[in-house]
Amino acid sequence: MKIEPNKEFACKLGIMLDSKLIWYKHFHPFCDDIILEYKKPPYWIIELATVRYQGSAIEIVNRYIHSEPFIDYYRMSLFDQYIACLYIKYDRREISWASFLLESGQYADSCEAVKEPCEYFFELLNEYEAEEFSIELEYKQREEIQGKFRNEIIEMQAIYDVFRDCFKQYIMKEREVSNKIGR
């Protein structure tokens, strides 16, 4: 997948950073590739390539997103992608189903722009807890969520796959350096 470092992509990147789906080990190799690819790489990408702290990365991306020309109309349509990022974290077993439902409900409550209201996620969580975290119920609820957020999950998964490859590059380079030092 070819990624253009424009505002549309930056909005999606911001969602991935906010949800903690990716961090510097994911975006540093990506930024390095963009810097090498462009004669005049975007300044925000150069800045992003130098930070490790998640809050600083989010600040850099948001500063770019909110610079001129403004594109608020697109950013407002991305709230469902946050739920997709949480779902990817669940699917990767980074978080439990209960954590997914809780975080999704809290996010839906705070932004009030997700296609499902916070009550939807909290009701699913209450049902899941009442059934003592039944694996059968988890699978049933998971299928329901996949159906409602299918397009967003597919879209964010495609971008995440690019960053996952970058993460693997980062880890390989880290191991090479570690092996050279260990000799």
C-alpha positions in Angstrom: 0.0 0.0 0.0 1.4 3.4 -1.0 0.8 6.1 1.6 0.8 9.7 0.7 1.8 11.9 3.7 -1.1 14.3 3.3 -3.7 15.6 5.8 -6.1 12.8 5.1 -3.4 10.3 6.1 -2.3 12.4 9.0 -5.8 12.3 10.5 -5.7 8.5 10.3 -2.2 8.5 11.8 -3.4 10.7 14.6 -6.2 8.2 15.4 -3.7 5.3 15.4 -1.4 7.3 17.8 -4.3 8.3 20.0 -5.5 4.8 20.4 -1.9 3.6 21.0 -2.1 1.1 18.2 1.3 2.4 17.0 4.2 4.1 18.6 7.7 5.3 17.6 9.0 1.8 16.7 6.3 1.8 14.0 6.5 5.3 12.7 10.3 6.0 12.8 11.1 3.6 9.9 8.0 4.9 8.0 9.3 8.5 8.4 12.8 7.5 7.3 11.3 6.0 4.2 9.3 9.1 3.4 12.3 11.4 4.0 14.4 9.3 1.6 11.7 9.2 -1.0 11.0 12.9 -1.3 13.3 15.6 -2.4 11.5 18.0 0.0 9.9 15.7 2.6 7.1 17.3 4.6 8.4 19.1 7.7 6.0 17.3 10.0 7.4 13.9 8.9 10.9 15.2 9.7 9.8 16.3 13.1 8.0 13.0 13.7 11.1 11.1 12.9 12.9 12.6 15.8 10.5 11.9 18.7 9.8 8.9 20.8 7.3 10.2 23.3 3.8 9.4 22.2 2.4 12.8 23.4 5.0 14.6 21.3 4.1 12.5 18.2 0.4 13.2 18.7 1.2 17.0 19.1 3.2 17.1 15.9 0.5 15.3 13.8 -2.3 17.4 15.3 -0.3 20.6 14.6 -0.1 19.6 11.0 -3.7 18.5 10.8 -4.9 21.9 12.2 -2.7 24.0 10.0 -3.9 25.7 6.8 -5.6 24.6 4.6 -8.1 23.4 7.2 -9.9 20.1 6.6 -12.3 19.7 9.6 -14.9 17.9 7.5 -12.6 14.9 7.0 -11.4 14.7 10.6 -14.9 14.5 11.9 -15.6 11.4 9.8 -12.7 9.5 11.5 -14.2 8.8 14.9 -15.3 5.3 13.9 -11.7 4.5 12.9 -10.7 4.9 16.6 -13.0 2.0 17.4 -11.4 0.1 14.5 -8.0 0.7 16.0 -9.1 -0.6 19.4 -10.6 -3.7 17.6 -7.2 -4.3 15.9 -5.6 -4.1 19.3 -8.1 -6.7 20.6 -7.6 -8.9 17.6 -3.9 -8.8 18.2 -4.5 -9.8 21.8 -3.0 -6.6 23.1 -6.2 -5.9 25.0 -9.1 -8.1 26.3 -12.6 -8.0 25.0 -13.8 -6.4 28.2 -11.1 -3.7 27.7 -12.1 -3.2 24.1 -15.8 -2.6 25.1 -14.9 -0.3 28.0 -12.4 1.8 26.0 -14.9 2.0 23.0 -17.7 3.1 25.3 -15.5 5.7 27.0 -14.4 7.0 23.6 -17.9 7.1 22.2 -19.0 9.0 25.3 -16.3 11.5 25.0 -16.6 12.4 21.4 -20.3 11.6 20.8 -19.7 11.1 17.1 -19.2 7.4 16.8 -21.9 5.5 14.7 -22.9 3.6 17.9 -23.5 5.5 21.2 -21.6 4.8 24.3 -24.5 2.9 25.8 -24.2 0.3 23.0 -20.7 -0.6 24.1 -21.5 -0.4 27.8 -24.5 -2.6 27.4 -22.4 -5.2 25.6 -19.9 -5.0 28.4 -22.6 -5.4 31.1 -23.9 -8.4 29.3 -20.4 -9.9 28.9 -19.7 -9.4 32.6 -23.1 -10.8 33.6 -22.2 -14.0 31.6 -18.9 -14.2 33.5 -16.9 -13.4 30.4 -18.3 -16.2 28.3 -16.1 -17.0 25.3 -19.2 -17.9 23.3 -20.7 -14.5 24.1 -17.4 -12.8 23.2 -17.4 -14.4 19.8 -21.1 -13.4 19.2 -20.4 -9.8 20.2 -17.2 -9.8 18.2 -19.1 -10.8 15.1 -21.6 -8.0 15.7 -18.9 -5.4 16.1 -17.1 -6.7 13.0 -20.3 -6.2 11.0 -21.0 -2.7 12.2 -17.4 -1.5 11.8 -16.3 -3.7 8.9 -15.2 -0.9 6.5 -13.3 1.0 9.2 -11.5 -2.1 10.4 -10.5 -3.0 6.8 -9.3 0.5 6.1 -7.3 0.9 9.3 -5.9 -2.7 9.0 -4.4 -1.9 5.6 -2.6 1.1 7.0 -1.6 -0.8 10.2 -0.1 -3.5 8.0 2.3 -0.9 6.5 3.3 0.2 10.0 3.6 -3.4 11.2 6.2 -4.0 8.5 8.0 -0.8 9.7 7.9 -2.2 13.2 9.6 -5.4 12.0 12.3 -3.4 10.3 12.9 -1.4 13.5 13.2 -4.6 15.6 15.6 -6.2 13.0 17.8 -3.1 13.1 17.8 -3.1 16.9 18.9 -6.7 17.0 21.7 -6.1 14.5 23.0 -3.2 16.6 22.6 -5.3 19.7 24.5 -8.2 18.1 27.4 -5.9 17.0 27.7 -4.4 20.5 27.6 -7.9 22.1 30.5 -9.2 20.1 
